Structure formats: structure tokens, C-alpha cells
Amino acid sequence: MPRRKMTPFARFMIVMLIIVPLAYFGASWYNGEDPLNVRQYLGLDEPAKTEQVSVKPDEHTSGDALQLRVKELEQKLQQCQKELDELKAQINTQE
């Protein structure tokens, strides 16, 4: 007598492991397909797809445009520094 009895669920799982593949192969054969064509469904026959990324130069960041932007920002910085100095001078004269 066996030491342990097999549960009904375990018996069901073992039977399903046998019946499901047989049913798949039978249905594939009946539909006129190759039953061993599982690789095509899983995508194992195709080579790995790789994406090629192309880098486009940014049209808005040409060298001349960047230098012009730098000059504009430097002028704005100088203007802000002058305003700051004027405001500091006004505060000092009021005290």
C-alpha cells in the first residue's frame, strides 16, 4: 500500500499535462497546420529585432545662434548688475 495517496487535484494536473498538448496537436493537425510549428507562435524563429537610432543635429543650436544668445545674456547680466548697484546706492543714500 502506498505511503501517501495522490490527491484528486494532483491527478487532475497530471492528466491535464498529458491531454492539453495532445489536444493542441490534434486540433492543429485537423486544421491542416503543422502541429510542431510552436516556434512561429512564440517568435523563436525570427532573429532578435534591434532598433537603430539616428541622431539628427538640432537646427536651433547652430554655433552662430549660440554665440548670439551668449552675447544677449551677457548684456542682460551687465544691465541687471548696473540696476543692482543703483538700488544699493539709493539704499545707502536714504540711510
C-alpha positions in Angstrom: 0.0 0.0 0.0 1.4 3.4 -0.9 2.6 5.6 1.9 0.6 8.6 0.6 -2.4 8.8 -1.5 -2.5 11.1 -4.5 -5.0 14.0 -4.2 -7.6 14.5 -6.8 -6.1 17.8 -7.8 -2.7 16.2 -8.4 -4.3 13.6 -10.5 -6.1 16.3 -12.5 -2.9 18.2 -13.1 -1.0 15.1 -14.3 -3.9 14.2 -16.7 -4.0 17.8 -18.0 -0.3 17.8 -18.7 -0.9 14.9 -21.0 -4.3 15.8 -22.5 -3.7 19.5 -23.3 -0.7 19.0 -25.6 -2.4 16.1 -27.3 -5.5 18.2 -27.9 -3.4 21.0 -29.3 -1.5 18.7 -31.7 -4.8 17.1 -32.7 -6.5 20.4 -33.4 -3.5 21.7 -35.4 -3.4 18.6 -37.5 -7.1 18.7 -38.1 -6.9 22.3 -39.3 -4.1 21.4 -41.7 -1.3 23.2 -39.8 2.0 21.8 -38.7 1.5 20.8 -35.0 5.2 21.4 -34.3 5.0 24.9 -35.6 5.0 26.3 -32.0 8.2 28.2 -32.6 6.5 30.5 -35.0 3.7 31.4 -32.5 6.3 32.1 -29.8 8.5 34.1 -32.1 11.6 31.9 -31.7 12.3 31.6 -35.4 12.7 35.3 -36.0 16.0 37.0 -35.2 16.1 39.5 -32.4 14.8 42.9 -33.5 17.1 45.8 -32.8 16.2 49.4 -33.3 18.6 51.8 -34.9 18.6 55.2 -33.6 19.6 58.1 -35.8 20.8 61.3 -34.3 19.7 64.5 -36.1 21.6 67.7 -35.4 19.4 70.3 -33.8 18.6 73.1 -36.2 18.1 75.6 -33.4 21.5 75.2 -31.8 23.9 76.3 -34.6 27.2 77.9 -33.5 26.3 81.4 -34.6 22.9 81.3 -32.8 24.5 80.1 -29.6 27.1 82.9 -29.7 24.4 85.4 -30.3 22.4 84.1 -27.4 25.5 84.2 -25.1 26.1 87.9 -26.0 22.5 88.7 -25.3 22.6 87.0 -21.9 25.9 88.8 -21.0 24.4 92.1 -21.9 21.3 91.4 -19.8 23.6 90.3 -16.9 25.5 93.6 -17.1 22.3 95.5 -17.1 21.0 93.7 -14.1 24.3 94.3 -12.2 24.0 98.1 -13.0 20.5 98.2 -11.7 21.6 96.3 -8.6 24.4 98.8 -8.0 22.0 101.7 -8.5 19.5 100.3 -6.0 22.3 99.7 -3.4 23.4 103.3 -3.9 19.8 104.5 -3.3 19.5 102.5 -0.1 22.8 103.8 1.1 21.8 107.5 0.5 18.5 107.0 2.3 20.2 105.9 5.5 
